[in-house]
Structure formats: C-alpha cells, structure tokens
Amino acid sequence: MAKLITPRGEDYSRWYTDLVTQGKLADYSPVRGCMVIRPHGYALWENMQQVLDGMFKATGHQNAYFPLFIPKSFLAKEAEHVDGFAKECAIVTHSRLKATEVDGKTTLIPDPESALEEELVIRPTSETIIYSMFAKWVQSHRDLPLLINQWANVVRWEMRTRLFLRTMEFLWQEGHTAHATYDEAEEETQRMLQVYATFAEEHMAVPVVCGVKSESEKFAGAKHTLCIEALMQDRRALQAGTSHNLGQNFAKAFDLKYQNENGEWEHAWNTSWGVSTRLVGALIMTHSDDNGLVLPPRLAPLQVVVVPIWKGKDPRQDILEAAAAVTKELTDAGVRVKLDDRDNVNPGFKFHEWELQGVPLRVELGPKDLEKNSVVCVSRIDRNKTFVGRDELAARVPELLQSIQDGMLATAREWRDASTFDVDTWDDFLGRIEKPDGFLLSHWCGKAECEARIQEETKATIRCLAFDQPDESGSCVRCGEPSSKRAHFAKAY
C-alpha cells in the first residue's frame, strides 16, 4: 500500500498530495481550488477544534456566529484592510438566476432585474462585520472586555491552491475582542498566541517559534501581528497561527466607543486571532513518512487499532472474542480504539492500511498471545514492539501513547533545531536559502526596502522576529547597515 505514496526524496509536493488523498483526509472537489474534507480528515479537525475550543473558553471567550456576507462598503472603511484583501474577494452581485437560450441551448445567467443595491463580499475575514456589531453592543466600560470567537468558513480567491495548505474556501476560527485600554488588548494578543503555541507543541507535537511579524508581513489593518512559525520536513516554514493587535483602527472605522468611568467617550481597542485547517497540513508535513500519515495520539481520530490474527486451524472465535474484550477494555479506559475484524483481507493488508492512515498504536492478538494472555503493541513511529499482559493493558496503552506523543515532539524539535543556522554573509545566505536549508537567523537593518529586496532576490521572507532571540549587535546580511537582532528568514508555504 505504501507504493501509493511517492517517496519524499523523489517529489515532496507529490508525496504530500498522496498522503492527503491516499490517507483519506481530503479529496479534490468539482469546484476549482476547493476541497472535500473526508471523514478521517474532518475527525482530525474536530479533535483540534474540541481542544482549542476548550482552551478559548478557559480564557473567558464565548462562541458566536456572524454572517457569511459582508456589505462591500464595510470592507472599504478601513483603508489598509481593503488594500490587503481586495484582490482575494469573491463578490455577490445578483440575488437570482434566469434561464435563457444561447445557440439553441438553455443556460443560466444572472437576472438583470435582481442586481443588488449593494454588492456583498463573501467573507475573507470578519473584522468589519463583527466590529460593526460590537459598536451596537458596547456602550459602557462595564461592557468590556468583550471576548468573542467564531468557528466558520472563509473564502479567499487563491490562484495556486494545495489541499489544506491553501484553498479558496477553508475552515477556521477567528477570535475578536474589544478592550478598554491598549495594554489590555496587548495582553490578550500575547495570551492567545501562547494558547496557539501550547496547542501546537502539546497536542500537535509541532515545535514553534513565537515572535512578531515585520511591518510588511503583518495583517492588513493591524497595529502589529504576532505569529507561531513551524518548520516542515522539506525545510520550508509554515505560519501556523497569528494574533493581531488591531489598535483602534477598526473601532474608529465603525465608531466602536465606550463611556469610561469619568463619563467620557473613548474608542475601544481590538484584537483578532485565528488558526485554520492549514494546521492539518502542518501536522502532515512535520511528522509523516513514506509509509503514510503519522498522527499524534492526542489528536488522532483513532489512537489504537486492534487486529486479531488467525489462520487455518487457529481458534478464530476465541481470538475474536479476546480481541473484542481488549477493545472494550481500552474503550473503557478512554482510548479511541477500533477493532478490525474483517475476514476478507489478511493482517498484512490491515497493518499497511492503518499505518497509511496514521493510527499511532496497533494491538495484535494471535493464537500465541491468546495462550500467554497478552498482546503485542506496535508503535507507528518506529514499529517497535511491546509485549503487554492483558491484566495491565488498560494502564500500559495510555503510557505507550504518551511515549509516542513525547517522542514525536522531541524528534520534530531536534529536526527544527538541526535545520536552524546563524548566517552572517550574503553569499552564505544565498547558498543556504537555495536548497532551502531551514530557518536562517540573520541580521536585518529593519528597513522595508531591504526586506523586499531580499524577498525579490531569493523568495525568502522574514518569518518573525522571535521573542526569545537575544539582542545582538551586527550588520544586516544584505545591506551591511547596523542591526540589533537576528530575524528568522525562510522560504515558506
């Protein structure tokens, strides 16, 4: 079954697509640039959603839902915002279709009489519609902070698409908040970035770099943007989440004001933050191998598959009954487990199939295991076997799953760190970025024109100015002007 997967070393892009489709995560839809998320992929997203939703609510946020359609005039109210999204917007211009004859064939056209008085944008993001509503809801300082999240779909008209990583329609969450002061908004911006970093590392087993985006890379309309950046196995970076301090830009555009304790009116301070189904792509490219998906136990739709093994005169029924009992024991212990008792395929086929779909742990039970009252546990990440007695199964399997989770993070962090280099000369920068060679830590003068020149010449971007990167005097890698800190450069998805 692994023959269905193009090896990473042969064609990384094809390998990724093969994993998504053969691993039954998603498929191409009849609509160009859009995808169909299959049950296995959607279950993975649901697990992500469930964990994140709990983390959001634990920090005081509530879920709400806002319209898919945004009046075009709303988008124009914040100048930087409209400039950033204008080229990606899909527009609704009419409310109905009309049948007509063209060359003897019936076709559908927009009914001219149904033209909308104001055209509607299909949301690329919801700042404008949400802050227009916040302006209605907020009157007093007692109404603040207002902490809202929504789970939704958005549409951005992408020309080049790739399953999960960049599609015209995708699923995400977007948090939006209003605060009385800049400091409170900044605290929220930092808090939610840390929520994302914790989720990425503790649940996805994906190590991330936390930092601030350069001015040219920030969200359109934000005062500044914070981000988490991950490094994939092909040494390209992937932005895994962002948190934006919007300042008062949208509050002023939509007259979002509150009356302070002195009875004076002030504009609120806003933040927004979000992650999307792009996280599924990050998960795939961080951990998977040439045999298929490798999913972290905390998020895997199935954590364990139980495979009974028999042939010929083996006591098939006894083995099946024991396998069913094992499945129940693990279910009762809180493990997401499936019993594969199909009799139309052999065990080897089952092994490959579940390996392809990334199930973290396989439990095998054959006639010898039945005699010994034990099972064989096989790890997806290294195929190591652990023999476990039936009486300790409910305790040992969660321990094995945690060991797999910890091992995945350690391996990914080791890879990331081994693919991060201090680069001080332009020649060295050019040589490493061409491969690409991962994160290049280089001094940057801070000027947008120099940043743009580097991107034009190498296609590398500043992924972030990392919070934990120490201050250090140096010279800009491109222009030689003074610099006080290194930036994370990389080619990116």
Secondary structure, DSSP 8 states (H G I E B T S, - for coil): -GGGS--TTT-HHHHHHHHHHHTTSEEE-SSTT-EEE-HHHHHHHHHHHHHHHHHHHHTT-EE----SEEEHHHHTTSHHHHHHHGGG-EEEEES-EEEEEETTEEEEEE-GGGEEEEEEEE-S--HHHHHHHHHHH--BGGG--EEEEEEEEEE---SS-BTTTB-SEEEEEEEEEEESSHHHHHHHHHHHHHHHHHHHHHTS----EEEE--GGGS-TT-SEEEEEEEE-TTS-EEEEEEEEEEETHHHHHTT-EEE-TTS-EEE-EEEEEEEETHHHHHHHHHH-BTTB----TTT-S-SEEEEE---TTS-HHHHHHHHHHHHHHHHHTT--EEE---SSS-HHHHHHHHHHTT-SEEEEE-HHHHHHTEEEEEETTT--EEEEEGGGHHHHHHHHHHHHHHHHHHHHHHHHHHTEEE--SHHHHHHHHHTT-SEEEEE----HHHHHHHHHHH--EEEEEETTS----EE-TTT--EESSEEEEE-B-
